[in-house]
Amino acid sequence: MPLYLTNTQKYSILYGISALAILSLFFIPTIPQNSTYHQFADQRKVLGIAHFLNAASNILFLISGLLGIKLLFFKKNINLFLETSCMHLAFFISIFFVGLGSGYYHLYPTNQTLIWDRLPMTVAFMVLFSIIISEFISMKLGKFIIIPLVILGLLSIAYWVYTEQQGAGDLRFYGLIQFLPMILIPLILVMFVSPESSTKKYWYLLMFYLLAKIFEMIDLPTYQLTKTISGHSLKHIFAGIGCYYYYSLFKKEIFRLPS
C-alpha cells in the first residue's frame, strides 16, 4: 500500500537521500579494491575448468536475459508493446552480458577481468532504475535520464580503473552507483503507484538481490558448511533466480494488458 504523502514530501525524501549519499563521498576515505577479493572459497577445477562453479552459476543470467530478449524482440501475440519496452530490452540485454562478464571474470579472477563483470552490472542497475522512474514517477523523466545514468555508471568504472592504474584504487563512486538505487527503489515502490506495472516483480528482484549480497559476504563459511557450494556461487544463483522471476512476472504482465 503506497504511503500517503504529498508529491512534495515524496520528492523531498528521494532528493534528500540522494544528496546525502553524494555529499558523503567527499567525507569518507577512498575505498581501494581489496587485494584478497579474488581469492574465492571454491577454487576447484571441473572438466579442467578452474573456479568452475563460480563461473557456471551465472547460467540463470544468460537464460533470463535471452528469454527477455526473445520476448521483446520477437513480440508476437503481445497485446500492447509497452512504452518502456526498449528500456526493458536494454535491461535483459545487460542481464545477459552480466552472465557472460561474470562467467569470464570467474575463469580468470583479476582486477583486469573484473572490469567485464562490473560493466554490465552497472548498466543493468542504471537501466532498472530508469525503468522504475518511468513506470512509477514520470515516463518523460525516466526516458530522459536513462542515457545520462548509464554514462555515469560507466564513468564510475572508468574512474575505478584509472585510480587502480595510479596505484590508489577508489571504489566510492562505483559503490554509489550500485547501492543508491537499491535504497531509492524500495522507497519509490512504497510511495508511488504505476498505472500499468505492479511492484511484485521488483520486490522479488530486490529480495533475491539481498539474499545474493548476504551469501557473497559468507562465501567461505558457506563452503566450509556445505563442502559442496560456496556463498559466492549461491550469490549468482539467487541473483539469477531474481532475474528469472522478474522475466516471468513481466511476461505475465504484458500478456495481460489490454490492446
N, C-alpha and C positions, 0 to 999 in steps of 0.2 A: 504494500500500500504506500503510495508516494507520500512524502511528508508534506504537510500543508504549510507552505512558506510562500511569501511573495516572490516574484521573479527577482526583485532587487536583492532579497535575502539569499536566494539560491546562488545568484551570480557572485554576490559578495563572498560567500563561502568558498566557491571554486577559485575565484581570483585571489582571495586571501591566502589559501593554502598554496597555490601556485607561486605567489610572490614570496612567501616564507621559504618555500623549498629552494627557489632560485637564489634568494639572498643568502641562504645558509651555506651555499657553495663558497662564498667569499670568507666564511668564518671557520671552516673546517680545513684541516690539513689535506694535502694531496693524498690520494689513495693509490699506491702502486699495485701492480699486478703481483699477487702472492707467488713467490718463486716455487712453492710446493703445489700450486693449483693443479698442475698437470699430472701429479702423482696420484692417480685414482686407485681405489682399493682393488678393483678387479683388473689384474694385468694378464689374465690367462689368454693363451692362444687357442683358437679353434679353427680347424682346417687350415692351419698355417697363418691365420689372420690374427694379428696382435689386437688386444683390447676388444675382442670380438663382440661381447655382449653390449658394451658401451656404444659400439658403432651400430650393431644390428637393432638395438632397441629403439632406433629412430624410425623404424618402418612405418609406424602409425602416422607420423608426419607426412610421409610420402603418400600413403594411401588416402588420408584425409584431403591432402592438397589436390591429388589427382581427381578424386571424386568431386570435389568442389569445382575444379576447373571444367570437368566434363559436364557437370550440371549446368553451369552458367554459359559455357562456350557453345555447347550444343543444347540450346534451351528449348527443345521441342516439348510441346504439351504443357508448358508453364503458362498459366493464365495471364500473369502480369509480370513483366520484366521490371523489377524494382528500380527506382531512381538511383539506389545505391549499388546496383548490380556490378558496375565497373569497379567500385571500391571493394566489394566482396570478392570479385575475381582477383584483384590485386592481393587481397588477404590470402586467398587459397594458393595463389602462386608463391607468395612469400613463405607460406607454411611448407609447401613442397620443397623449397630451397633451404628451409630450416633443416629438414631431414637430410638433404644432401650435404649441407655445410657442416652440420654436427657429426654426421657419419664420417666425413672426410677428416674432420679435426680429430676424432677419437681414434682413427687409424694411426695418426702421427701427431700426438698432442704436443704442440709447441705454441709459443706466442704468435708465430707466423701463421700457423693453420687456424688458430683461434679467431683470427680476423674473419675467416669464411664461415665460422659458426655464428659470430655475433652480428655480422652484416644483415643476413636475412631476418634474424630475430628482431633487430631494431626496426627494420621496415615493417614487420608484422605488428609490432606494438603500435607504431605510429598510424598505420592504416586502420587497425582495430579502433584506436582512439577516435580517429576521424569518422569512422562509421557510426560509432555511438553518438558523437556530437551531431552528426547528420540526422540520425533517427530520433533522438530524444531532445535535442535542443534546437538546432536550426540546420536544415538541409543546405542552405546557402553558405553558412559558416563552415560546415563540415567539408563541403567541396572546395571552399576557398583555402582551407588550411592544410589539406592533405599533402600537397606538394611541399610547402614550407616545413611541415613537420617531418616528412621523410628526409628532406635535405638536412634538417637539424640532427636527426638521428644518425645519418651518415657522417656528418661533421663530428659527432661525438666519438665515433670510431676512429676517424682520421686524426682527431686530437689525441686520443689514447695512443695510436700508433706513433705519431710524431713525438710525443713525450717519452715513449719507450725508446725511440731511436736516440733521444737526447740523454738517455740514462736515468731518467726520473719519471717513470710512467705514472699517469694520473687518470684514474677511472671515475672521478667525480661527475663529469658531465654524462658519461655513459650510464652511470647509476641513476642520475636524474631522469634521463630519457626512459629508462626501463621501469623505474619504480613510481615516479609521479603519476603516470596514467593508472597504475594499479591502485592508487589511493583515490584518484578522482573518479574513476569508472564506477565503483560501488556507490559513491555519493550521487552521481548522475542518475544511476538506475533507481535509486531510492527517491530522489527529488523530482524527477521528470517522468512524463508519460509519452510513449510513442504512439502515434495514430495507427501505425502499421505493424510494428515489431513488438513481440513480448520480450520480457527481460530474462526468460528462462535459460536461453542458450548462453547468455553472457554470464549468468550466475554459475552455470555448470563449468564454463571455461575458467572462471576465476577460482572456483573451488578446487578444480584439478590442478590449476597452476600453483595454488597454495600448497597442496599436497606435494607437488613436484619440488617446490623450494624446500620443504621440510626434509624430504628424502635426500636432496642434494647436500644438506648440512650434516646428515648422518650416513654418509657414504660408507665409511669403514665399519662403524658399529653394525650396520645392516648386513654387510658382507660377512662379518665375524659371526653374527647371529644365524644367518641362513645357510652359510657355507656354499651358497649357490648363486645368489644375485646381489649386486651391490646397490647402495642407495642411489648412486648416480644413474645406473641403468633404470631403476624404478622411477627416477625423476623423468626420464624420457618417456617411459611407458604411461605415467599418469598425465603428463602434459599432452601426449599423443591421444590418450583417451578423451581428454578435454576437447581437443580439436575435432575428434570424430563426433562427439556429442554435438558440438557446435554445427558441424556439417549436417548431421541427421535432423536436428531440430530446425535448422534453416531450410532444409529441403521440404519438410512438412509445412512450414510457414508459407513458402512461396507457392506451393501447390494448392493451399487453402485459400489464398487471396482471390477475391472476385476479379473478373476481367473487366 
